[in-house]
Amino acid sequence: MSQNQFFKNNKTYWITKNGIDKRIKEEKLNYYLTLGWVNGRSNNDVSGKNNPMYGKHLSNEHKEKISKAHLGKKISNETKQKISKTKRERSYTRI
């Protein structure tokens, strides 16, 4: 059994410490939490200047390919409701 198959078949958690993310089995969660690890993943590694796409721009040709790939895709009613709910809950400020 590959590692990916194992994690799909068993309950696992992402934990983080000092910018390092680690995926662990459920039975080891309490042990790692006592060592100072925090439940959840860190996003600091790829935000802002650390993001590999920071400061780069997609070419018009690439944008066109993405646009064509999304043409004709149907959004389910469930997804539409989720989007609508999220937009209603957000608070927007006018400048």
Secondary structure, 3 states (H helix, E strand, C coil): CCHHHHHHHCCEEEEEECCEEEEEEHHHHHHHHHCCCEECCCCHHHCHHHCCCCCCCCCHHHHHHHHHHHCCCCCCHHHHHHHHHHHHHCCCCCC
